[in-house]
């Protein structure tokens, strides 16, 4: 089990700041949340895939959905902020700062 912290409108859909989830990867843990809280599906997934602009962290470090949850205490799921860039853009160096 891993704790998943939720933020902004995602938190409002569940009405909890954090929930416990199961999964061998971050993506599987998020899928287990959708199984328990179906209202999350439309916000977190598009065509069965995690939305690309969700910001995911494991113990405070940016991760992709395929990151293992072994030894992870906490996953955080942040929706994108309007006008901002995703953590993934920053990690990949694809942020255009002009």
Beta strands, then each sheet from edge to edge (+ up, - down):
strand 1: 2-6
strand 2: 18-21
strand 3: 45-46
strand 4: 49-50
strand 5: 55-58
strand 6: 61-62
strand 7: 74-78
sheet 1: 2+ 1- 7- 5+ 6-
sheet 2: 3+ 4-
end
